[in-house]
């Protein structure tokens, strides 16, 4: 538990969202965006990691 920038120390964890394989990149992006919209409490870096 460490301070992160201006945010206070808090528990950190990794969460995996199993999704099926998609051949269509647009569908994959849509699924990732839907996860981010459903769980907006994740920090901003969560969204960045989805599209690397």
PQR file of N, CA, C, O and H, with PARSE charges and radii, in Angstrom:
ATOM      1  N   UNK A   1       0.841  -1.166   0.000 -0.4000 1.5000
ATOM      2  CA  UNK A   1       0.000   0.000   0.000 -0.0000 2.0000
ATOM      3  C   UNK A   1       0.897   1.243   0.000  0.5500 1.7000
ATOM      4  O   UNK A   1       1.517   1.581   1.008 -0.5500 1.4000
ATOM      5  N   UNK A   2       0.948   1.898  -1.131 -0.4000 1.5000
ATOM      6  CA  UNK A   2       1.772   3.084  -1.280 -0.0000 2.0000
ATOM      7  C   UNK A   2       0.947   4.219  -1.867  0.5500 1.7000
ATOM      8  O   UNK A   2      -0.032   3.994  -2.580 -0.5500 1.4000
ATOM      9  H   UNK A   2       0.444   1.624  -1.950  0.4000 1.0000
ATOM     10  N   UNK A   3       1.361   5.443  -1.554 -0.4000 1.5000
ATOM     11  CA  UNK A   3       0.745   6.594  -2.211 -0.0000 2.0000
ATOM     12  C   UNK A   3       1.080   6.525  -3.699  0.5500 1.7000
ATOM     13  O   UNK A   3       2.176   6.108  -4.076 -0.5500 1.4000
ATOM     14  H   UNK A   3       2.156   5.625  -0.975  0.4000 1.0000
ATOM     15  N   UNK A   4       0.148   6.928  -4.528 -0.4000 1.5000
ATOM     16  CA  UNK A   4       0.380   6.928  -5.975 -0.0000 2.0000
ATOM     17  C   UNK A   4       0.004   8.309  -6.485  0.5500 1.7000
ATOM     18  O   UNK A   4      -1.171   8.622  -6.671 -0.5500 1.4000
ATOM     19  H   UNK A   4      -0.742   7.267  -4.222  0.4000 1.0000
ATOM     20  N   UNK A   5       1.036   9.136  -6.709 -0.4000 1.5000
ATOM     21  CA  UNK A   5       0.765  10.500  -7.137 -0.0000 2.0000
ATOM     22  C   UNK A   5      -0.008  11.230  -6.053  0.5500 1.7000
ATOM     23  O   UNK A   5       0.436  11.292  -4.906 -0.5500 1.4000
ATOM     24  H   UNK A   5       1.991   8.882  -6.558  0.4000 1.0000
ATOM     25  N   UNK A   6      -1.147  11.777  -6.403 -0.4000 1.5000
ATOM     26  CA  UNK A   6      -1.983  12.507  -5.447 -0.0000 2.0000
ATOM     27  C   UNK A   6      -2.985  11.602  -4.741  0.5500 1.7000
ATOM     28  O   UNK A   6      -3.732  12.059  -3.876 -0.5500 1.4000
ATOM     29  H   UNK A   6      -1.508  11.726  -7.335  0.4000 1.0000
ATOM     30  N   UNK A   7      -3.007  10.324  -5.104 -0.4000 1.5000
ATOM     31  CA  UNK A   7      -3.950   9.387  -4.487 -0.0000 2.0000
ATOM     32  C   UNK A   7      -3.342   8.773  -3.232  0.5500 1.7000
ATOM     33  O   UNK A   7      -2.147   8.482  -3.182 -0.5500 1.4000
ATOM     34  H   UNK A   7      -2.400   9.953  -5.807  0.4000 1.0000
ATOM     35  N   UNK A   8      -4.179   8.584  -2.228 -0.4000 1.5000
ATOM     36  CA  UNK A   8      -3.719   8.003  -0.973 -0.0000 2.0000
ATOM     37  C   UNK A   8      -3.430   6.511  -1.142  0.5500 1.7000
ATOM     38  O   UNK A   8      -3.848   5.882  -2.114 -0.5500 1.4000
ATOM     39  H   UNK A   8      -5.150   8.820  -2.269  0.4000 1.0000
ATOM     40  N   UNK A   9      -2.710   5.970  -0.174 -0.4000 1.5000
ATOM     41  CA  UNK A   9      -2.407   4.544  -0.189 -0.0000 2.0000
ATOM     42  C   UNK A   9      -3.699   3.748  -0.111  0.5500 1.7000
ATOM     43  O   UNK A   9      -4.604   4.090   0.651 -0.5500 1.4000
ATOM     44  H   UNK A   9      -2.370   6.480   0.616  0.4000 1.0000
ATOM     45  N   UNK A  10      -3.778   2.702  -0.890 -0.4000 1.5000
ATOM     46  CA  UNK A  10      -4.965   1.840  -0.900 -0.0000 2.0000
ATOM     47  C   UNK A  10      -4.574   0.465  -1.432  0.5500 1.7000
ATOM     48  O   UNK A  10      -3.553   0.333  -2.108 -0.5500 1.4000
ATOM     49  H   UNK A  10      -3.043   2.425  -1.508  0.4000 1.0000
ATOM     50  N   UNK A  11      -5.357  -0.541  -1.141 -0.4000 1.5000
ATOM     51  CA  UNK A  11      -5.045  -1.883  -1.661 -0.0000 2.0000
ATOM     52  C   UNK A  11      -5.072  -1.878  -3.193  0.5500 1.7000
ATOM     53  O   UNK A  11      -5.917  -1.228  -3.809 -0.5500 1.4000
ATOM     54  H   UNK A  11      -6.186  -0.434  -0.591  0.4000 1.0000
ATOM     55  N   UNK A  12      -4.156  -2.595  -3.779 -0.4000 1.5000
ATOM     56  CA  UNK A  12      -4.099  -2.728  -5.232 -0.0000 2.0000
ATOM     57  C   UNK A  12      -4.300  -4.210  -5.577  0.5500 1.7000
ATOM     58  O   UNK A  12      -3.925  -5.091  -4.803 -0.5500 1.4000
ATOM     59  H   UNK A  12      -3.470  -3.123  -3.279  0.4000 1.0000
ATOM     60  N   UNK A  13      -4.883  -4.467  -6.720 -0.4000 1.5000
ATOM     61  CA  UNK A  13      -5.058  -5.852  -7.153 -0.0000 2.0000
ATOM     62  C   UNK A  13      -5.162  -5.896  -8.675  0.5500 1.7000
ATOM     63  O   UNK A  13      -5.399  -4.877  -9.325 -0.5500 1.4000
ATOM     64  H   UNK A  13      -5.187  -3.752  -7.349  0.4000 1.0000
ATOM     65  N   UNK A  14      -4.984  -7.065  -9.216 -0.4000 1.5000
ATOM     66  CA  UNK A  14      -5.149  -7.283 -10.646 -0.0000 2.0000
ATOM     67  C   UNK A  14      -6.437  -8.068 -10.843  0.5500 1.7000
ATOM     68  O   UNK A  14      -6.705  -9.028 -10.121 -0.5500 1.4000
ATOM     69  H   UNK A  14      -4.791  -7.892  -8.688  0.4000 1.0000
ATOM     70  N   UNK A  15      -7.219  -7.661 -11.812 -0.4000 1.5000
ATOM     71  CA  UNK A  15      -8.462  -8.351 -12.119 -0.0000 2.0000
ATOM     72  C   UNK A  15      -8.434  -8.727 -13.586  0.5500 1.7000
ATOM     73  O   UNK A  15      -8.124  -7.899 -14.443 -0.5500 1.4000
ATOM     74  H   UNK A  15      -7.001  -6.882 -12.399  0.4000 1.0000
ATOM     75  N   UNK A  16      -8.758  -9.972 -13.872 -0.4000 1.5000
ATOM     76  CA  UNK A  16      -8.800 -10.450 -15.248 -0.0000 2.0000
ATOM     77  C   UNK A  16     -10.245 -10.563 -15.697  0.5500 1.7000
ATOM     78  O   UNK A  16     -11.107 -11.013 -14.942 -0.5500 1.4000
ATOM     79  H   UNK A  16      -9.010 -10.644 -13.177  0.4000 1.0000
ATOM     80  N   UNK A  17     -10.502 -10.156 -16.918 -0.4000 1.5000
ATOM     81  CA  UNK A  17     -11.821 -10.281 -17.523 -0.0000 2.0000
ATOM     82  C   UNK A  17     -11.712 -11.254 -18.683  0.5500 1.7000
ATOM     83  O   UNK A  17     -11.313 -10.859 -19.779 -0.5500 1.4000
ATOM     84  H   UNK A  17      -9.802  -9.790 -17.531  0.4000 1.0000
ATOM     85  N   UNK A  18     -12.055 -12.511 -18.471 -0.4000 1.5000
ATOM     86  CA  UNK A  18     -11.953 -13.460 -19.581 -0.0000 2.0000
ATOM     87  C   UNK A  18     -12.998 -13.125 -20.654  0.5500 1.7000
ATOM     88  O   UNK A  18     -14.186 -12.979 -20.366 -0.5500 1.4000
ATOM     89  H   UNK A  18     -12.379 -12.833 -17.581  0.4000 1.0000
ATOM     90  N   UNK A  19     -12.534 -13.013 -21.854 -0.4000 1.5000
ATOM     91  CA  UNK A  19     -13.414 -12.772 -22.996 -0.0000 2.0000
ATOM     92  C   UNK A  19     -13.053 -13.764 -24.087  0.5500 1.7000
ATOM     93  O   UNK A  19     -11.932 -14.268 -24.138 -0.5500 1.4000
ATOM     94  H   UNK A  19     -11.569 -13.131 -22.088  0.4000 1.0000
ATOM     95  N   UNK A  20     -14.000 -14.035 -24.947 -0.4000 1.5000
ATOM     96  CA  UNK A  20     -13.710 -14.945 -26.048 -0.0000 2.0000
ATOM     97  C   UNK A  20     -12.774 -14.267 -27.035  0.5500 1.7000
ATOM     98  O   UNK A  20     -12.598 -13.049 -27.006 -0.5500 1.4000
ATOM     99  H   UNK A  20     -14.912 -13.625 -24.906  0.4000 1.0000
ATOM    100  N   UNK A  21     -12.170 -15.075 -27.916 -0.4000 1.5000
ATOM    101  CA  UNK A  21     -11.314 -14.503 -28.950 -0.0000 2.0000
ATOM    102  C   UNK A  21     -12.184 -13.869 -30.017  0.5500 1.7000
ATOM    103  O   UNK A  21     -13.232 -14.398 -30.388 -0.5500 1.4000
ATOM    104  H   UNK A  21     -12.313 -16.064 -27.939  0.4000 1.0000
ATOM    105  N   UNK A  22     -11.731 -12.729 -30.499 -0.4000 1.5000
ATOM    106  CA  UNK A  22     -12.442 -12.032 -31.568 -0.0000 2.0000
ATOM    107  C   UNK A  22     -11.508 -11.847 -32.748  0.5500 1.7000
ATOM    108  O   UNK A  22     -10.383 -11.375 -32.582 -0.5500 1.4000
ATOM    109  H   UNK A  22     -10.880 -12.299 -30.198  0.4000 1.0000
ATOM    110  N   UNK A  23     -11.964 -12.214 -33.942 -0.4000 1.5000
ATOM    111  CA  UNK A  23     -11.186 -11.987 -35.159 -0.0000 2.0000
ATOM    112  C   UNK A  23     -11.354 -10.537 -35.615  0.5500 1.7000
ATOM    113  O   UNK A  23     -10.497  -9.997 -36.314 -0.5500 1.4000
ATOM    114  H   UNK A  23     -12.878 -12.598 -34.076  0.4000 1.0000
ATOM    115  N   UNK A  24     -12.455  -9.917 -35.218 -0.4000 1.5000
ATOM    116  CA  UNK A  24     -12.767  -8.554 -35.613 -0.0000 2.0000
ATOM    117  C   UNK A  24     -12.260  -7.588 -34.542  0.5500 1.7000
ATOM    118  O   UNK A  24     -12.742  -7.608 -33.409 -0.5500 1.4000
ATOM    119  H   UNK A  24     -13.151 -10.356 -34.649  0.4000 1.0000
ATOM    120  N   UNK A  25     -11.293  -6.749 -34.896 -0.4000 1.5000
ATOM    121  CA  UNK A  25     -10.695  -5.812 -33.935 -0.0000 2.0000
ATOM    122  C   UNK A  25     -11.725  -4.827 -33.401  0.5500 1.7000
ATOM    123  O   UNK A  25     -11.664  -4.464 -32.226 -0.5500 1.4000
ATOM    124  H   UNK A  25     -10.901  -6.733 -35.816  0.4000 1.0000
ATOM    125  N   UNK A  26     -12.661  -4.388 -34.220 -0.4000 1.5000
ATOM    126  CA  UNK A  26     -13.683  -3.433 -33.766 -0.0000 2.0000
ATOM    127  C   UNK A  26     -14.563  -4.035 -32.670  0.5500 1.7000
ATOM    128  O   UNK A  26     -14.941  -3.344 -31.724 -0.5500 1.4000
ATOM    129  H   UNK A  26     -12.710  -4.684 -35.174  0.4000 1.0000
ATOM    130  N   UNK A  27     -14.885  -5.310 -32.797 -0.4000 1.5000
ATOM    131  CA  UNK A  27     -15.693  -5.983 -31.776 -0.0000 2.0000
ATOM    132  C   UNK A  27     -14.905  -6.097 -30.474  0.5500 1.7000
ATOM    133  O   UNK A  27     -15.452  -5.905 -29.388 -0.5500 1.4000
ATOM    134  H   UNK A  27     -14.578  -5.871 -33.566  0.4000 1.0000
ATOM    135  N   UNK A  28     -13.625  -6.410 -30.592 -0.4000 1.5000
ATOM    136  CA  UNK A  28     -12.764  -6.526 -29.414 -0.0000 2.0000
ATOM    137  C   UNK A  28     -12.690  -5.191 -28.680  0.5500 1.7000
ATOM    138  O   UNK A  28     -12.804  -5.154 -27.455 -0.5500 1.4000
ATOM    139  H   UNK A  28     -13.181  -6.567 -31.474  0.4000 1.0000
ATOM    140  N   UNK A  29     -12.503  -4.110 -29.403 -0.4000 1.5000
ATOM    141  CA  UNK A  29     -12.457  -2.774 -28.808 -0.0000 2.0000
ATOM    142  C   UNK A  29     -13.790  -2.456 -28.134  0.5500 1.7000
ATOM    143  O   UNK A  29     -13.809  -1.878 -27.048 -0.5500 1.4000
ATOM    144  H   UNK A  29     -12.411  -4.140 -30.398  0.4000 1.0000
ATOM    145  N   UNK A  30     -14.893  -2.824 -28.761 -0.4000 1.5000
ATOM    146  CA  UNK A  30     -16.220  -2.563 -28.185 -0.0000 2.0000
ATOM    147  C   UNK A  30     -16.397  -3.306 -26.861  0.5500 1.7000
ATOM    148  O   UNK A  30     -16.953  -2.758 -25.909 -0.5500 1.4000
ATOM    149  H   UNK A  30     -14.877  -3.294 -29.643  0.4000 1.0000
ATOM    150  N   UNK A  31     -15.931  -4.536 -26.801 -0.4000 1.5000
ATOM    151  CA  UNK A  31     -16.029  -5.318 -25.558 -0.0000 2.0000
ATOM    152  C   UNK A  31     -15.194  -4.658 -24.465  0.5500 1.7000
ATOM    153  O   UNK A  31     -15.653  -4.528 -23.330 -0.5500 1.4000
ATOM    154  H   UNK A  31     -15.479  -4.981 -27.575  0.4000 1.0000
ATOM    155  N   UNK A  32     -13.982  -4.244 -24.794 -0.4000 1.5000
ATOM    156  CA  UNK A  32     -13.114  -3.597 -23.820 -0.0000 2.0000
ATOM    157  C   UNK A  32     -13.722  -2.283 -23.320  0.5500 1.7000
ATOM    158  O   UNK A  32     -13.648  -1.977 -22.130 -0.5500 1.4000
ATOM    159  H   UNK A  32     -13.609  -4.350 -25.716  0.4000 1.0000
ATOM    160  N   UNK A  33     -14.312  -1.522 -24.213 -0.4000 1.5000
ATOM    161  CA  UNK A  33     -14.963  -0.269 -23.806 -0.0000 2.0000
ATOM    162  C   UNK A  33     -16.166  -0.543 -22.908  0.5500 1.7000
ATOM    163  O   UNK A  33     -16.417   0.198 -21.958 -0.5500 1.4000
ATOM    164  H   UNK A  33     -14.373  -1.770 -25.180  0.4000 1.0000
ATOM    165  N   UNK A  34     -16.907  -1.606 -23.210 -0.4000 1.5000
ATOM    166  CA  UNK A  34     -18.064  -1.965 -22.388 -0.0000 2.0000
ATOM    167  C   UNK A  34     -17.625  -2.330 -20.962  0.5500 1.7000
ATOM    168  O   UNK A  34     -18.304  -1.985 -19.995 -0.5500 1.4000
ATOM    169  H   UNK A  34     -16.703  -2.207 -23.982  0.4000 1.0000
ATOM    170  N   UNK A  35     -16.499  -3.023 -20.838 -0.4000 1.5000
ATOM    171  CA  UNK A  35     -15.974  -3.357 -19.509 -0.0000 2.0000
ATOM    172  C   UNK A  35     -15.627  -2.083 -18.754  0.5500 1.7000
ATOM    173  O   UNK A  35     -15.953  -1.944 -17.575 -0.5500 1.4000
ATOM    174  H   UNK A  35     -15.947  -3.304 -21.623  0.4000 1.0000
ATOM    175  N   UNK A  36     -14.969  -1.159 -19.433 -0.4000 1.5000
ATOM    176  CA  UNK A  36     -14.573   0.096 -18.780 -0.0000 2.0000
ATOM    177  C   UNK A  36     -15.788   0.912 -18.366  0.5500 1.7000
ATOM    178  O   UNK A  36     -15.777   1.546 -17.311 -0.5500 1.4000
ATOM    179  H   UNK A  36     -14.704  -1.272 -20.391  0.4000 1.0000
ATOM    180  N   UNK A  37     -16.827   0.904 -19.178 -0.4000 1.5000
ATOM    181  CA  UNK A  37     -18.044   1.654 -18.840 -0.0000 2.0000
ATOM    182  C   UNK A  37     -18.778   1.015 -17.667  0.5500 1.7000
ATOM    183  O   UNK A  37     -19.348   1.716 -16.830 -0.5500 1.4000
ATOM    184  H   UNK A  37     -16.835   0.389 -20.035  0.4000 1.0000
ATOM    185  N   UNK A  38     -18.765  -0.309 -17.605 -0.4000 1.5000
ATOM    186  CA  UNK A  38     -19.458  -1.003 -16.514 -0.0000 2.0000
ATOM    187  C   UNK A  38     -18.724  -0.831 -15.184  0.5500 1.7000
ATOM    188  O   UNK A  38     -19.347  -0.816 -14.122 -0.5500 1.4000
ATOM    189  H   UNK A  38     -18.302  -0.878 -18.285  0.4000 1.0000
ATOM    190  N   UNK A  39     -17.406  -0.702 -15.248 -0.4000 1.5000
ATOM    191  CA  UNK A  39     -16.582  -0.588 -14.044 -0.0000 2.0000
ATOM    192  C   UNK A  39     -15.751   0.698 -14.097  0.5500 1.7000
ATOM    193  O   UNK A  39     -14.529   0.626 -14.228 -0.5500 1.4000
ATOM    194  H   UNK A  39     -16.900  -0.714 -16.111  0.4000 1.0000
ATOM    195  N   UNK A  40     -16.380   1.865 -13.998 -0.4000 1.5000
ATOM    196  CA  UNK A  40     -15.658   3.133 -14.150 -0.0000 2.0000
ATOM    197  C   UNK A  40     -14.746   3.485 -12.974  0.5500 1.7000
ATOM    198  O   UNK A  40     -13.996   4.458 -13.044 -0.5500 1.4000
ATOM    199  H   UNK A  40     -17.373   1.924 -13.891  0.4000 1.0000
ATOM    200  N   UNK A  41     -14.805   2.707 -11.904 -0.4000 1.5000
ATOM    201  CA  UNK A  41     -13.995   3.014 -10.732 -0.0000 2.0000
ATOM    202  C   UNK A  41     -12.540   2.591 -10.885  0.5500 1.7000
ATOM    203  O   UNK A  41     -11.720   2.906 -10.023 -0.5500 1.4000
ATOM    204  H   UNK A  41     -15.414   1.916 -11.847  0.4000 1.0000
ATOM    205  N   UNK A  42     -12.197   1.883 -11.967 -0.4000 1.5000
ATOM    206  CA  UNK A  42     -10.793   1.563 -12.210 -0.0000 2.0000
ATOM    207  C   UNK A  42     -10.044   2.834 -12.559  0.5500 1.7000
ATOM    208  O   UNK A  42     -10.618   3.760 -13.133 -0.5500 1.4000
ATOM    209  H   UNK A  42     -12.863   1.627 -12.668  0.4000 1.0000
ATOM    210  N   UNK A  43      -8.760   2.884 -12.215 -0.4000 1.5000
ATOM    211  CA  UNK A  43      -8.004   4.097 -12.514 -0.0000 2.0000
ATOM    212  C   UNK A  43      -7.818   4.261 -14.030  0.5500 1.7000
ATOM    213  O   UNK A  43      -8.063   3.333 -14.802 -0.5500 1.4000
ATOM    214  H   UNK A  43      -8.294   2.133 -11.749  0.4000 1.0000
ATOM    215  N   UNK A  44      -7.392   5.428 -14.427 -0.4000 1.5000
ATOM    216  CA  UNK A  44      -7.305   5.776 -15.847 -0.0000 2.0000
ATOM    217  C   UNK A  44      -6.356   4.858 -16.611  0.5500 1.7000
ATOM    218  O   UNK A  44      -6.558   4.628 -17.804 -0.5500 1.4000
ATOM    219  H   UNK A  44      -7.194   6.182 -13.800  0.4000 1.0000
ATOM    220  N   UNK A  45      -5.337   4.336 -15.960 -0.4000 1.5000
ATOM    221  CA  UNK A  45      -4.397   3.470 -16.667 -0.0000 2.0000
ATOM    222  C   UNK A  45      -5.052   2.170 -17.118  0.5500 1.7000
ATOM    223  O   UNK A  45      -4.578   1.534 -18.060 -0.5500 1.4000
ATOM    224  H   UNK A  45      -5.173   4.522 -14.991  0.4000 1.0000
ATOM    225  N   UNK A  46      -6.135   1.770 -16.459 -0.4000 1.5000
ATOM    226  CA  UNK A  46      -6.848   0.566 -16.885 -0.0000 2.0000
ATOM    227  C   UNK A  46      -7.279   0.687 -18.334  0.5500 1.7000
ATOM    228  O   UNK A  46      -7.084  -0.236 -19.125 -0.5500 1.4000
ATOM    229  H   UNK A  46      -6.520   2.287 -15.695  0.4000 1.0000
ATOM    230  N   UNK A  47      -7.855   1.801 -18.674 -0.4000 1.5000
ATOM    231  CA  UNK A  47      -8.344   1.999 -20.038 -0.0000 2.0000
ATOM    232  C   UNK A  47      -7.179   2.019 -21.023  0.5500 1.7000
ATOM    233  O   UNK A  47      -7.288   1.464 -22.116 -0.5500 1.4000
ATOM    234  H   UNK A  47      -8.014   2.550 -18.031  0.4000 1.0000
ATOM    235  N   UNK A  48      -6.073   2.646 -20.652 -0.4000 1.5000
ATOM    236  CA  UNK A  48      -4.912   2.688 -21.526 -0.0000 2.0000
ATOM    237  C   UNK A  48      -4.371   1.305 -21.816  0.5500 1.7000
ATOM    238  O   UNK A  48      -3.940   1.030 -22.936 -0.5500 1.4000
ATOM    239  H   UNK A  48      -5.985   3.096 -19.764  0.4000 1.0000
ATOM    240  N   UNK A  49      -4.387   0.430 -20.823 -0.4000 1.5000
ATOM    241  CA  UNK A  49      -3.843  -0.922 -20.995 -0.0000 2.0000
ATOM    242  C   UNK A  49      -4.674  -1.759 -21.955  0.5500 1.7000
ATOM    243  O   UNK A  49      -4.172  -2.723 -22.532 -0.5500 1.4000
ATOM    244  H   UNK A  49      -4.736   0.653 -19.913  0.4000 1.0000
ATOM    245  N   UNK A  50      -5.910  -1.408 -22.128 -0.4000 1.5000
ATOM    246  CA  UNK A  50      -6.784  -2.201 -22.988 -0.0000 2.0000
ATOM    247  C   UNK A  50      -6.379  -2.149 -24.450  0.5500 1.7000
ATOM    248  O   UNK A  50      -6.650  -3.086 -25.202 -0.5500 1.4000
ATOM    249  H   UNK A  50      -6.319  -0.625 -21.660  0.4000 1.0000
ATOM    250  N   UNK A  51      -5.743  -1.082 -24.857 -0.4000 1.5000
ATOM    251  CA  UNK A  51      -5.518  -0.866 -26.274 -0.0000 2.0000
ATOM    252  C   UNK A  51      -4.044  -0.839 -26.656  0.5500 1.7000
ATOM    253  O   UNK A  51      -3.688  -0.283 -27.695 -0.5500 1.4000
ATOM    254  H   UNK A  51      -5.522  -0.321 -24.246  0.4000 1.0000
ATOM    255  N   UNK A  52      -3.186  -1.429 -25.837 -0.4000 1.5000
ATOM    256  CA  UNK A  52      -1.753  -1.492 -26.175 -0.0000 2.0000
ATOM    257  C   UNK A  52      -1.464  -2.722 -26.988  0.5500 1.7000
ATOM    258  O   UNK A  52      -0.317  -2.953 -27.370 -0.5500 1.4000
ATOM    259  H   UNK A  52      -3.475  -1.881 -24.993  0.4000 1.0000
TER
END
